[in-house]
Amino acid sequence: MIKFWREIIIFVLTTIVLTMVLISHNLVPIAEAQPSRTSTTNRSLLSVAYPNRALSASPAQLPPLPYAYGALAKAIDAETMKLHHDAHHASYVNNLNDALKQYPNLQKRSVESLLLDLNSVPEDIRTKVRNNAGGHLNHTIFWQLMSPQGGGQPSGAIAQQINQTFGSFDAFKKQFNAAGAARFGSGWVWLVRNPQNQLQIVTTANQDNPIMDGFYPILGNDVWEHAYYLKYRNRRPEYLNNWWNVVNWPQVNRRAQPPSQ
């Protein structure tokens, strides 16, 4: 019996030593730890509100509309724009500032960085930050994606990329509109660049932004009822279809460039 156990111990020790030798010579594959969602997100996602800077939270401020309330009448009426910007977007800004007022260190971070690392936000304000930082970021992007001179066919790099990915602009519009119409309840429909550097259509619930799932938002439309209900009532597909008449394609082209490393 003693001889038996001696042989077992020798075998185990020999196996351990041999394994360590193989590892030291890179002969045994070692599984890499799966990175977290935040760590896999391209660092340039930290500035998605504008081409050259992130969205400040110290304090958050309501950006002015880049056009008059009635300038997008081809798709959105003036009263809706005024309420959407001056009431809804403003409330996201005010609520975010209220949530962060007890946490000065969080105020030093950008809105994007807060959304990318919500687990670092204290639990007592986490939901409030998620909803209102997301609403502030989404709408800051949204106003830039529309223009009184907008609409028509895309041109340049984004047109080529859409054709390559979806077959044609009409096919892309059909898929985008269908996704927006199918988004249950409140949310957004987006054209994004995914982690594989490909174009993709996604939707997000409530005020979530695609960066929270590792996507870079290129084009997005708000399908909350407050974005269209005064003019279109419950006819969301009609709103989605008319919205293409105000899309700011030069701005979309700027956003469509692959994020720099």
C-alpha positions in Angstrom: 0.0 0.0 0.0 2.8 2.4 0.9 4.5 1.6 -2.5 1.2 2.3 -4.3 0.7 5.8 -2.7 4.4 6.6 -3.3 3.9 5.9 -7.0 0.8 8.1 -7.1 2.6 11.0 -5.5 5.5 10.7 -7.9 3.1 10.6 -10.9 1.3 13.8 -9.7 4.5 15.7 -9.0 5.9 14.6 -12.4 2.8 15.8 -14.1 2.9 19.2 -12.4 6.5 19.7 -13.2 6.1 18.7 -16.9 3.1 21.0 -17.3 5.0 24.0 -15.9 7.8 23.3 -18.3 5.5 23.2 -21.2 3.8 26.4 -20.2 7.1 28.2 -19.9 7.9 27.2 -23.4 4.4 28.3 -24.7 3.6 24.7 -25.6 0.3 24.6 -23.7 -2.5 27.0 -24.8 -3.8 29.2 -22.1 -7.3 30.5 -22.5 -7.4 34.3 -22.5 -9.8 36.1 -20.1 -12.8 37.5 -21.9 -12.6 41.3 -21.8 -15.5 43.3 -20.4 -17.9 45.2 -22.6 -16.2 48.5 -21.6 -12.7 47.3 -22.3 -13.6 46.0 -25.8 -15.2 49.4 -26.7 -13.0 51.5 -28.9 -11.6 54.4 -27.0 -12.9 56.8 -29.6 -16.5 55.9 -28.5 -15.8 58.2 -25.6 -16.5 61.1 -28.0 -19.6 60.4 -30.0 -21.7 63.5 -29.3 -19.5 65.6 -31.6 -16.8 64.8 -34.1 -14.1 66.3 -32.0 -15.2 66.2 -28.4 -17.3 64.3 -25.8 -20.4 65.6 -24.1 -19.6 67.3 -20.9 -21.4 66.5 -17.6 -19.8 69.4 -15.6 -22.5 70.5 -15.8 -24.6 69.1 -18.6 -26.0 71.9 -20.8 -28.8 71.9 -23.3 -27.3 72.6 -26.8 -29.2 75.1 -29.0 -31.1 73.8 -32.0 -29.0 74.4 -35.1 -32.1 75.6 -36.9 -35.5 77.2 -36.2 -38.3 75.2 -34.7 -40.2 75.1 -38.0 -37.3 74.6 -40.3 -37.9 70.8 -40.6 -41.6 71.2 -41.6 -41.1 68.6 -44.4 -41.1 66.0 -41.6 -41.6 67.5 -38.2 -43.8 70.4 -37.2 -42.6 73.4 -35.2 -44.7 72.7 -32.1 -43.2 69.2 -31.8 -39.7 70.5 -32.2 -40.2 73.1 -29.6 -41.6 70.6 -27.1 -39.1 68.0 -28.0 -36.1 70.3 -27.5 -37.2 72.8 -24.9 -39.1 70.4 -22.7 -38.0 66.8 -23.2 -34.3 67.3 -23.9 -34.1 70.0 -21.3 -35.6 67.6 -18.7 -32.9 65.0 -19.4 -30.2 67.7 -18.9 -31.8 68.9 -15.6 -32.3 65.4 -14.3 -28.8 64.4 -15.1 -27.3 67.4 -13.3 -29.6 66.7 -10.3 -28.4 63.1 -10.1 -24.7 64.1 -10.2 -24.8 67.0 -7.8 -23.8 64.9 -4.9 -21.0 63.2 -6.8 -18.5 65.9 -8.0 -16.1 63.2 -9.3 -18.7 61.9 -11.7 -19.3 65.5 -12.9 -15.7 65.5 -14.2 -16.5 62.6 -16.6 -18.1 62.8 -20.0 -21.6 61.6 -20.6 -20.3 59.0 -22.9 -17.9 57.6 -20.2 -20.7 57.4 -17.7 -22.8 55.3 -20.1 -19.9 53.1 -20.9 -19.2 52.2 -17.3 -22.6 52.4 -15.5 -21.3 49.9 -12.9 -19.0 52.7 -11.6 -22.0 54.9 -11.0 -23.5 54.6 -7.4 -26.5 52.3 -7.4 -28.8 55.0 -5.9 -28.5 57.1 -9.0 -27.5 54.5 -11.6 -31.0 54.2 -13.3 -31.4 58.0 -13.3 -28.0 58.5 -14.9 -28.7 55.8 -17.5 -32.0 57.3 -18.6 -31.0 61.0 -18.5 -27.4 60.7 -19.7 -28.7 58.5 -22.5 -31.5 61.0 -23.3 -29.0 63.9 -23.4 -26.6 62.1 -25.6 -29.2 60.7 -28.0 -30.8 64.0 -28.6 -27.6 65.9 -28.9 -26.7 63.6 -31.8 -30.3 63.7 -33.2 -30.4 67.4 -33.7 -27.2 67.3 -35.8 -28.5 64.5 -38.0 -31.3 66.7 -39.4 -31.1 69.8 -41.6 -33.6 72.1 -43.5 -31.5 71.3 -46.5 -31.5 67.6 -45.8 -33.1 64.7 -47.5 -32.5 63.1 -50.9 -30.0 60.4 -51.7 -26.9 59.9 -49.7 -23.6 60.5 -51.4 -19.9 59.9 -50.8 -18.5 57.1 -48.6 -21.8 56.4 -46.7 -23.7 55.9 -49.9 -21.1 53.3 -51.1 -21.1 51.6 -47.7 -24.9 51.4 -47.6 -25.0 49.9 -51.1 -22.3 47.4 -50.2 -24.0 46.3 -47.0 -27.7 46.5 -47.8 -27.7 46.2 -51.6 -29.2 49.7 -52.2 -30.4 52.8 -50.4 -34.0 51.8 -50.9 -33.4 48.4 -49.3 -31.6 50.1 -46.4 -34.5 52.5 -45.8 -37.0 49.7 -45.9 -35.0 47.7 -43.3 -34.4 50.8 -41.1 -38.1 51.8 -41.2 -39.2 48.3 -40.5 -36.9 48.1 -37.4 -38.1 51.5 -36.2 -41.8 50.5 -36.6 -41.2 47.2 -34.8 -39.5 48.8 -31.8 -42.0 48.1 -29.1 -42.8 51.0 -26.9 -40.3 53.9 -26.6 -36.9 53.7 -28.1 -34.6 54.5 -31.1 -33.6 52.9 -34.4 -30.0 53.3 -35.4 -27.5 52.7 -38.2 -24.3 51.8 -36.3 -20.8 50.6 -37.0 -20.3 47.3 -35.1 -17.1 46.0 -33.5 -16.3 44.2 -36.8 -16.3 47.7 -38.5 -19.5 46.8 -40.4 -22.7 48.7 -40.8 -25.6 47.3 -38.9 -29.2 48.4 -38.0 -30.1 48.1 -34.3 -32.8 49.4 -32.0 -32.4 50.5 -28.4 -35.0 50.7 -25.7 -35.9 53.9 -23.9 -32.9 56.3 -24.0 -30.2 53.7 -24.3 -27.4 54.6 -26.7 -25.7 52.0 -28.9 -22.3 52.7 -27.3 -23.6 50.8 -24.3 -23.5 47.6 -26.5 -20.2 48.4 -28.2 -21.6 50.0 -31.3 -20.8 53.4 -32.8 -23.9 55.4 -33.7 -23.9 56.9 -37.2 -27.6 57.6 -37.9 -30.5 57.5 -35.5 -34.2 58.3 -35.3 -36.2 58.9 -32.2 -39.3 56.7 -32.1 -40.7 57.9 -28.8 -44.2 59.2 -29.3 -43.1 62.7 -28.2 -41.0 62.8 -31.4 -44.0 62.6 -33.7 -47.4 62.3 -32.0 -48.7 65.8 -32.5 -48.5 65.5 -36.3 -48.7 61.8 -37.0 -50.7 60.5 -34.0 -50.2 56.8 -33.9 -48.9 56.6 -37.5 -45.2 55.9 -36.7 -44.4 54.4 -40.1 -45.5 57.6 -41.8 -43.2 59.6 -39.5 -40.3 57.2 -40.2 -40.9 57.5 -44.0 -41.1 61.4 -44.0 -38.1 61.7 -41.7 -35.8 60.9 -44.6 -36.7 64.3 -46.1 -34.6 66.1 -43.4 -31.6 63.7 -42.9 -28.4 65.6 -42.9 -26.2 63.4 -45.1 -23.0 65.5 -44.8 -23.2 65.0 -41.0 -23.9 61.3 -41.5 -20.9 61.0 -43.7 -18.7 62.6 -41.0 -20.0 60.1 -38.4 -19.6 57.2 -40.8 -15.8 57.4 -40.9 -14.4 54.5 -38.9 -13.4 55.7 -35.5 -9.6 56.3 -35.2 -7.6 54.1 -32.9 
